[in-house]
Amino acid sequence: MSKYRVNSKYKAVLVGGSAGSFQGVTRILSSVPKDFSLPIIMCLHRLKHVRHGFEEALSIKSAKPVTEPHDKESIKKGGVYLAPSNYHMAVELGNTFSLSTEGAINNSRPAIDVTLDTASYAYREKVVGILLSGANKDGAMGMKKIKDRGGLTIVQDPQECMIDTMPTAAMSLTAIDYVLGIDQIIEFLLELDQQYR
């Protein structure tokens, strides 16, 4: 019997994070199997003037290739996607990405709220949102949108975070489904993946 509410309705896993999230992200990416069924769409705060290196650093740790999508690129089953430096990354109806250079939101571009909000609109109740360690409130409103539209919300346990502002902000804004450590998040994703076998 699963301890988590997992089923085969989900279409994508979203991951947001900022300061202190890199280690958690790499542990997650190294733990999901190469044939993990769902796309993993990541929006992580990063230095806007450093175009290269972050994607490569994640790919080295990941069991699956990590790519930065192009504008209008289709979202493929099992793909791992990273919001490009200095671009907002939205998920559009029709299962494609949209990139923009509109102004920073929460002092961030890419903004986690943009990715979570648009994905929750596109996928409705068929999305899982995961918010990790971070130093500002970006992602809190996006998690509320996921919850309001029937999706599943997970935040990293604030006690485990290097900086707990981001998950704490989300918890103060909406009723988060699960507050989990990284090991538990991995356990959840592995259980979720079994629903698609």
Secondary structure as GFF3:
##gff-version 3
##sequence-region A 1 197
A	DSSP	beta_strand	12	17	.	.	.	ID=ss1
A	DSSP	alpha_helix	22	31	.	.	.	ID=ss2
A	DSSP	beta_strand	40	44	.	.	.	ID=ss3
A	DSSP	alpha_helix	54	61	.	.	.	ID=ss4
A	DSSP	beta_strand	66	67	.	.	.	ID=ss5
A	DSSP	beta_strand	80	82	.	.	.	ID=ss6
A	DSSP	beta_strand	88	92	.	.	.	ID=ss7
A	DSSP	beta_strand	96	100	.	.	.	ID=ss8
A	DSSP	alpha_helix	112	123	.	.	.	ID=ss9
A	DSSP	beta_strand	127	131	.	.	.	ID=ss10
A	DSSP	alpha_helix	140	148	.	.	.	ID=ss11
A	DSSP	beta_strand	152	156	.	.	.	ID=ss12
A	DSSP	alpha_helix	165	173	.	.	.	ID=ss13
A	DSSP	beta_strand	178	180	.	.	.	ID=ss14
A	DSSP	alpha_helix	182	194	.	.	.	ID=ss15
###
